[in-house]
Amino acid sequence: MKELLTATEHLFVTEDLPLTRKLMQGRPCRFVRPNGRNRDWRFWRNFCINWILAIPILLSFRPHAIVTTGSHTAIPFCFLGKIFGCKIIFILSFCRIDSRAAAASIVYPISDLFFVQWQQMLKLYPRGNFVGPLF
């Protein structure tokens, strides 16, 4: 992955949390609202705000592809990116062994490449590509 990041222009987009701020120091990054795990009103408010935040980020960076491991933060970027002509590459989490992920299931129909890390996940995502563990 280091070679890929060194060889390409890239931008990380992640949730604005103390840990992600620390991890992203010195890297090209934009921050959006954290969605959290609860589906309370704050989740839905931040989810909607992230759709709005995604537009200027996508228009200013103009990516050719969006590579994501999911979460609800990725959904607005994938759908708006698709409208703007981006290729969508989804890497399903290594933790997903035998069940669907909400964000993955939403983005799956528009993804150009969809990677799974467990063979049995091809039953749930038949257009997926089995690649084994990616670390």
mmCIF file of the C-alpha atoms, coordinates in Angstrom:
data_MODEL
# 
_entry.id   MODEL 
# 
loop_
_atom_site.group_PDB 
_atom_site.id 
_atom_site.type_symbol 
_atom_site.label_atom_id 
_atom_site.label_alt_id 
_atom_site.label_comp_id 
_atom_site.label_asym_id 
_atom_site.label_entity_id 
_atom_site.label_seq_id 
_atom_site.pdbx_PDB_ins_code 
_atom_site.Cartn_x 
_atom_site.Cartn_y 
_atom_site.Cartn_z 
_atom_site.occupancy 
_atom_site.B_iso_or_equiv 
_atom_site.pdbx_formal_charge 
_atom_site.auth_seq_id 
_atom_site.auth_comp_id 
_atom_site.auth_asym_id 
_atom_site.auth_atom_id 
_atom_site.pdbx_PDB_model_num 
ATOM 1   C CA . MET A 1 1   ? 0.000   0.000   0.000   1.00 0.00 ? 1   MET A CA 1 
ATOM 2   C CA . LYS A 1 2   ? 2.881   2.368   0.745   1.00 0.00 ? 2   LYS A CA 1 
ATOM 3   C CA . GLU A 1 3   ? 4.115   2.051   -2.832  1.00 0.00 ? 3   GLU A CA 1 
ATOM 4   C CA . LEU A 1 4   ? 0.668   2.869   -4.171  1.00 0.00 ? 4   LEU A CA 1 
ATOM 5   C CA . LEU A 1 5   ? 0.316   5.924   -1.948  1.00 0.00 ? 5   LEU A CA 1 
ATOM 6   C CA . THR A 1 6   ? 3.796   7.121   -2.892  1.00 0.00 ? 6   THR A CA 1 
ATOM 7   C CA . ALA A 1 7   ? 3.104   6.711   -6.609  1.00 0.00 ? 7   ALA A CA 1 
ATOM 8   C CA . THR A 1 8   ? -0.313  8.380   -6.715  1.00 0.00 ? 8   THR A CA 1 
ATOM 9   C CA . GLU A 1 9   ? -1.946  11.623  -5.761  1.00 0.00 ? 9   GLU A CA 1 
ATOM 10  C CA . HIS A 1 10  ? -4.470  10.773  -3.076  1.00 0.00 ? 10  HIS A CA 1 
ATOM 11  C CA . LEU A 1 11  ? -6.683  12.248  -0.397  1.00 0.00 ? 11  LEU A CA 1 
ATOM 12  C CA . PHE A 1 12  ? -7.945  10.537  2.732   1.00 0.00 ? 12  PHE A CA 1 
ATOM 13  C CA . VAL A 1 13  ? -11.452 11.396  3.892   1.00 0.00 ? 13  VAL A CA 1 
ATOM 14  C CA . THR A 1 14  ? -12.369 10.226  7.357   1.00 0.00 ? 14  THR A CA 1 
ATOM 15  C CA . GLU A 1 15  ? -14.447 11.064  10.386  1.00 0.00 ? 15  GLU A CA 1 
ATOM 16  C CA . ASP A 1 16  ? -13.324 13.984  12.521  1.00 0.00 ? 16  ASP A CA 1 
ATOM 17  C CA . LEU A 1 17  ? -12.296 12.283  15.765  1.00 0.00 ? 17  LEU A CA 1 
ATOM 18  C CA . PRO A 1 18  ? -9.257  12.839  18.016  1.00 0.00 ? 18  PRO A CA 1 
ATOM 19  C CA . LEU A 1 19  ? -7.728  9.489   17.001  1.00 0.00 ? 19  LEU A CA 1 
ATOM 20  C CA . THR A 1 20  ? -8.179  10.042  13.262  1.00 0.00 ? 20  THR A CA 1 
ATOM 21  C CA . ARG A 1 21  ? -6.747  13.574  13.549  1.00 0.00 ? 21  ARG A CA 1 
ATOM 22  C CA . LYS A 1 22  ? -3.653  12.059  15.171  1.00 0.00 ? 22  LYS A CA 1 
ATOM 23  C CA . LEU A 1 23  ? -3.361  9.213   12.625  1.00 0.00 ? 23  LEU A CA 1 
ATOM 24  C CA . MET A 1 24  ? -3.747  11.573  9.674   1.00 0.00 ? 24  MET A CA 1 
ATOM 25  C CA . GLN A 1 25  ? -1.109  14.098  10.733  1.00 0.00 ? 25  GLN A CA 1 
ATOM 26  C CA . GLY A 1 26  ? 1.134   14.853  7.774   1.00 0.00 ? 26  GLY A CA 1 
ATOM 27  C CA . ARG A 1 27  ? -1.167  13.136  5.280   1.00 0.00 ? 27  ARG A CA 1 
ATOM 28  C CA . PRO A 1 28  ? -3.487  14.788  2.773   1.00 0.00 ? 28  PRO A CA 1 
ATOM 29  C CA . CYS A 1 29  ? -6.855  14.529  4.498   1.00 0.00 ? 29  CYS A CA 1 
ATOM 30  C CA . ARG A 1 30  ? -10.299 16.090  4.805   1.00 0.00 ? 30  ARG A CA 1 
ATOM 31  C CA . PHE A 1 31  ? -12.538 15.439  7.771   1.00 0.00 ? 31  PHE A CA 1 
ATOM 32  C CA . VAL A 1 32  ? -16.293 14.908  7.839   1.00 0.00 ? 32  VAL A CA 1 
ATOM 33  C CA . ARG A 1 33  ? -18.816 14.414  10.624  1.00 0.00 ? 33  ARG A CA 1 
ATOM 34  C CA . PRO A 1 34  ? -18.584 11.185  12.620  1.00 0.00 ? 34  PRO A CA 1 
ATOM 35  C CA . ASN A 1 35  ? -21.626 8.949   12.301  1.00 0.00 ? 35  ASN A CA 1 
ATOM 36  C CA . GLY A 1 36  ? -21.029 6.711   15.296  1.00 0.00 ? 36  GLY A CA 1 
ATOM 37  C CA . ARG A 1 37  ? -22.720 3.383   15.854  1.00 0.00 ? 37  ARG A CA 1 
ATOM 38  C CA . ASN A 1 38  ? -26.127 4.453   17.156  1.00 0.00 ? 38  ASN A CA 1 
ATOM 39  C CA . ARG A 1 39  ? -28.856 5.230   14.663  1.00 0.00 ? 39  ARG A CA 1 
ATOM 40  C CA . ASP A 1 40  ? -30.150 8.139   16.737  1.00 0.00 ? 40  ASP A CA 1 
ATOM 41  C CA . TRP A 1 41  ? -31.008 11.606  15.424  1.00 0.00 ? 41  TRP A CA 1 
ATOM 42  C CA . ARG A 1 42  ? -27.328 12.671  15.581  1.00 0.00 ? 42  ARG A CA 1 
ATOM 43  C CA . PHE A 1 43  ? -26.362 9.828   13.263  1.00 0.00 ? 43  PHE A CA 1 
ATOM 44  C CA . TRP A 1 44  ? -28.951 10.869  10.674  1.00 0.00 ? 44  TRP A CA 1 
ATOM 45  C CA . ARG A 1 45  ? -28.104 14.571  11.041  1.00 0.00 ? 45  ARG A CA 1 
ATOM 46  C CA . ASN A 1 46  ? -24.383 13.904  10.475  1.00 0.00 ? 46  ASN A CA 1 
ATOM 47  C CA . PHE A 1 47  ? -25.138 11.468  7.660   1.00 0.00 ? 47  PHE A CA 1 
ATOM 48  C CA . CYS A 1 48  ? -27.083 14.219  5.845   1.00 0.00 ? 48  CYS A CA 1 
ATOM 49  C CA . ILE A 1 49  ? -24.426 16.856  6.568   1.00 0.00 ? 49  ILE A CA 1 
ATOM 50  C CA . ASN A 1 50  ? -21.768 14.525  5.116   1.00 0.00 ? 50  ASN A CA 1 
ATOM 51  C CA . TRP A 1 51  ? -23.640 14.484  1.789   1.00 0.00 ? 51  TRP A CA 1 
ATOM 52  C CA . ILE A 1 52  ? -23.254 18.260  1.698   1.00 0.00 ? 52  ILE A CA 1 
ATOM 53  C CA . LEU A 1 53  ? -19.599 18.154  2.816   1.00 0.00 ? 53  LEU A CA 1 
ATOM 54  C CA . ALA A 1 54  ? -18.787 15.563  0.145   1.00 0.00 ? 54  ALA A CA 1 
ATOM 55  C CA . ILE A 1 55  ? -19.651 17.857  -2.759  1.00 0.00 ? 55  ILE A CA 1 
ATOM 56  C CA . PRO A 1 56  ? -16.896 20.483  -2.336  1.00 0.00 ? 56  PRO A CA 1 
ATOM 57  C CA . ILE A 1 57  ? -14.352 17.796  -1.400  1.00 0.00 ? 57  ILE A CA 1 
ATOM 58  C CA . LEU A 1 58  ? -15.091 15.844  -4.584  1.00 0.00 ? 58  LEU A CA 1 
ATOM 59  C CA . LEU A 1 59  ? -15.229 18.959  -6.760  1.00 0.00 ? 59  LEU A CA 1 
ATOM 60  C CA . SER A 1 60  ? -11.929 20.313  -5.471  1.00 0.00 ? 60  SER A CA 1 
ATOM 61  C CA . PHE A 1 61  ? -9.974  17.038  -5.520  1.00 0.00 ? 61  PHE A CA 1 
ATOM 62  C CA . ARG A 1 62  ? -11.590 15.478  -8.626  1.00 0.00 ? 62  ARG A CA 1 
ATOM 63  C CA . PRO A 1 63  ? -10.659 11.831  -7.929  1.00 0.00 ? 63  PRO A CA 1 
ATOM 64  C CA . HIS A 1 64  ? -10.576 9.230   -10.685 1.00 0.00 ? 64  HIS A CA 1 
ATOM 65  C CA . ALA A 1 65  ? -11.380 6.503   -8.180  1.00 0.00 ? 65  ALA A CA 1 
ATOM 66  C CA . ILE A 1 66  ? -12.702 6.180   -4.655  1.00 0.00 ? 66  ILE A CA 1 
ATOM 67  C CA . VAL A 1 67  ? -11.276 3.314   -2.631  1.00 0.00 ? 67  VAL A CA 1 
ATOM 68  C CA . THR A 1 68  ? -13.152 2.594   0.570   1.00 0.00 ? 68  THR A CA 1 
ATOM 69  C CA . THR A 1 69  ? -13.477 0.026   3.294   1.00 0.00 ? 69  THR A CA 1 
ATOM 70  C CA . GLY A 1 70  ? -16.937 1.278   4.039   1.00 0.00 ? 70  GLY A CA 1 
ATOM 71  C CA . SER A 1 71  ? -18.758 2.808   6.933   1.00 0.00 ? 71  SER A CA 1 
ATOM 72  C CA . HIS A 1 72  ? -21.633 5.157   6.489   1.00 0.00 ? 72  HIS A CA 1 
ATOM 73  C CA . THR A 1 73  ? -19.186 7.996   5.957   1.00 0.00 ? 73  THR A CA 1 
ATOM 74  C CA . ALA A 1 74  ? -18.308 6.435   2.598   1.00 0.00 ? 74  ALA A CA 1 
ATOM 75  C CA . ILE A 1 75  ? -21.854 6.274   1.214   1.00 0.00 ? 75  ILE A CA 1 
ATOM 76  C CA . PRO A 1 76  ? -22.214 9.933   0.153   1.00 0.00 ? 76  PRO A CA 1 
ATOM 77  C CA . PHE A 1 77  ? -18.743 9.939   -1.410  1.00 0.00 ? 77  PHE A CA 1 
ATOM 78  C CA . CYS A 1 78  ? -19.417 6.767   -3.377  1.00 0.00 ? 78  CYS A CA 1 
ATOM 79  C CA . PHE A 1 79  ? -22.777 7.867   -4.758  1.00 0.00 ? 79  PHE A CA 1 
ATOM 80  C CA . LEU A 1 80  ? -21.745 11.440  -5.529  1.00 0.00 ? 80  LEU A CA 1 
ATOM 81  C CA . GLY A 1 81  ? -18.400 10.214  -6.852  1.00 0.00 ? 81  GLY A CA 1 
ATOM 82  C CA . LYS A 1 82  ? -20.210 7.855   -9.206  1.00 0.00 ? 82  LYS A CA 1 
ATOM 83  C CA . ILE A 1 83  ? -22.287 10.783  -10.503 1.00 0.00 ? 83  ILE A CA 1 
ATOM 84  C CA . PHE A 1 84  ? -19.024 12.712  -11.059 1.00 0.00 ? 84  PHE A CA 1 
ATOM 85  C CA . GLY A 1 85  ? -17.553 9.778   -13.022 1.00 0.00 ? 85  GLY A CA 1 
ATOM 86  C CA . CYS A 1 86  ? -15.350 8.137   -10.381 1.00 0.00 ? 86  CYS A CA 1 
ATOM 87  C CA . LYS A 1 87  ? -14.653 4.437   -10.271 1.00 0.00 ? 87  LYS A CA 1 
ATOM 88  C CA . ILE A 1 88  ? -15.836 2.956   -6.969  1.00 0.00 ? 88  ILE A CA 1 
ATOM 89  C CA . ILE A 1 89  ? -13.634 0.310   -5.347  1.00 0.00 ? 89  ILE A CA 1 
ATOM 90  C CA . PHE A 1 90  ? -15.005 -1.235  -2.161  1.00 0.00 ? 90  PHE A CA 1 
ATOM 91  C CA . ILE A 1 91  ? -12.914 -3.470  0.119   1.00 0.00 ? 91  ILE A CA 1 
ATOM 92  C CA . LEU A 1 92  ? -15.118 -5.386  2.523   1.00 0.00 ? 92  LEU A CA 1 
ATOM 93  C CA . SER A 1 93  ? -13.722 -5.530  6.050   1.00 0.00 ? 93  SER A CA 1 
ATOM 94  C CA . PHE A 1 94  ? -11.696 -8.559  7.104   1.00 0.00 ? 94  PHE A CA 1 
ATOM 95  C CA . CYS A 1 95  ? -14.082 -8.775  10.077  1.00 0.00 ? 95  CYS A CA 1 
ATOM 96  C CA . ARG A 1 96  ? -16.972 -9.633  7.747   1.00 0.00 ? 96  ARG A CA 1 
ATOM 97  C CA . ILE A 1 97  ? -16.854 -13.417 7.649   1.00 0.00 ? 97  ILE A CA 1 
ATOM 98  C CA . ASP A 1 98  ? -20.466 -14.475 7.098   1.00 0.00 ? 98  ASP A CA 1 
ATOM 99  C CA . SER A 1 99  ? -22.796 -11.478 7.269   1.00 0.00 ? 99  SER A CA 1 
ATOM 100 C CA . ARG A 1 100 ? -23.581 -8.436  5.183   1.00 0.00 ? 100 ARG A CA 1 
ATOM 101 C CA . ALA A 1 101 ? -22.409 -4.958  6.110   1.00 0.00 ? 101 ALA A CA 1 
ATOM 102 C CA . ALA A 1 102 ? -24.955 -2.153  5.770   1.00 0.00 ? 102 ALA A CA 1 
ATOM 103 C CA . ALA A 1 103 ? -22.685 0.308   3.935   1.00 0.00 ? 103 ALA A CA 1 
ATOM 104 C CA . ALA A 1 104 ? -21.287 -2.459  1.719   1.00 0.00 ? 104 ALA A CA 1 
ATOM 105 C CA . SER A 1 105 ? -24.762 -3.596  0.703   1.00 0.00 ? 105 SER A CA 1 
ATOM 106 C CA . ILE A 1 106 ? -25.756 -0.023  -0.168  1.00 0.00 ? 106 ILE A CA 1 
ATOM 107 C CA . VAL A 1 107 ? -22.615 0.680   -2.247  1.00 0.00 ? 107 VAL A CA 1 
ATOM 108 C CA . TYR A 1 108 ? -22.362 -2.819  -3.806  1.00 0.00 ? 108 TYR A CA 1 
ATOM 109 C CA . PRO A 1 109 ? -24.747 -2.135  -6.733  1.00 0.00 ? 109 PRO A CA 1 
ATOM 110 C CA . ILE A 1 110 ? -22.735 0.902   -7.919  1.00 0.00 ? 110 ILE A CA 1 
ATOM 111 C CA . SER A 1 111 ? -19.237 -0.434  -7.209  1.00 0.00 ? 111 SER A CA 1 
ATOM 112 C CA . ASP A 1 112 ? -16.889 -1.055  -10.111 1.00 0.00 ? 112 ASP A CA 1 
ATOM 113 C CA . LEU A 1 113 ? -14.752 -3.414  -8.053  1.00 0.00 ? 113 LEU A CA 1 
ATOM 114 C CA . PHE A 1 114 ? -15.862 -5.106  -4.867  1.00 0.00 ? 114 PHE A CA 1 
ATOM 115 C CA . PHE A 1 115 ? -13.287 -7.104  -2.909  1.00 0.00 ? 115 PHE A CA 1 
ATOM 116 C CA . VAL A 1 116 ? -14.063 -9.678  -0.214  1.00 0.00 ? 116 VAL A CA 1 
ATOM 117 C CA . GLN A 1 117 ? -11.461 -11.182 2.070   1.00 0.00 ? 117 GLN A CA 1 
ATOM 118 C CA . TRP A 1 118 ? -13.294 -14.424 2.819   1.00 0.00 ? 118 TRP A CA 1 
ATOM 119 C CA . GLN A 1 119 ? -14.344 -16.906 0.119   1.00 0.00 ? 119 GLN A CA 1 
ATOM 120 C CA . GLN A 1 120 ? -17.764 -17.532 1.699   1.00 0.00 ? 120 GLN A CA 1 
ATOM 121 C CA . MET A 1 121 ? -18.660 -13.841 1.322   1.00 0.00 ? 121 MET A CA 1 
ATOM 122 C CA . LEU A 1 122 ? -19.053 -14.426 -2.423  1.00 0.00 ? 122 LEU A CA 1 
ATOM 123 C CA . LYS A 1 123 ? -22.391 -16.059 -1.593  1.00 0.00 ? 123 LYS A CA 1 
ATOM 124 C CA . LEU A 1 124 ? -23.625 -12.726 -0.247  1.00 0.00 ? 124 LEU A CA 1 
ATOM 125 C CA . TYR A 1 125 ? -21.809 -10.553 -2.813  1.00 0.00 ? 125 TYR A CA 1 
ATOM 126 C CA . PRO A 1 126 ? -21.632 -12.690 -5.994  1.00 0.00 ? 126 PRO A CA 1 
ATOM 127 C CA . ARG A 1 127 ? -20.046 -9.915  -8.110  1.00 0.00 ? 127 ARG A CA 1 
ATOM 128 C CA . GLY A 1 128 ? -17.278 -9.638  -5.523  1.00 0.00 ? 128 GLY A CA 1 
ATOM 129 C CA . ASN A 1 129 ? -13.674 -10.590 -6.078  1.00 0.00 ? 129 ASN A CA 1 
ATOM 130 C CA . PHE A 1 130 ? -12.086 -12.863 -3.493  1.00 0.00 ? 130 PHE A CA 1 
ATOM 131 C CA . VAL A 1 131 ? -8.608  -11.542 -2.667  1.00 0.00 ? 131 VAL A CA 1 
ATOM 132 C CA . GLY A 1 132 ? -7.888  -13.116 0.702   1.00 0.00 ? 132 GLY A CA 1 
ATOM 133 C CA . PRO A 1 133 ? -6.625  -11.146 3.690   1.00 0.00 ? 133 PRO A CA 1 
ATOM 134 C CA . LEU A 1 134 ? -5.401  -7.624  2.966   1.00 0.00 ? 134 LEU A CA 1 
ATOM 135 C CA . PHE A 1 135 ? -3.231  -6.198  5.713   1.00 0.00 ? 135 PHE A CA 1 
# 
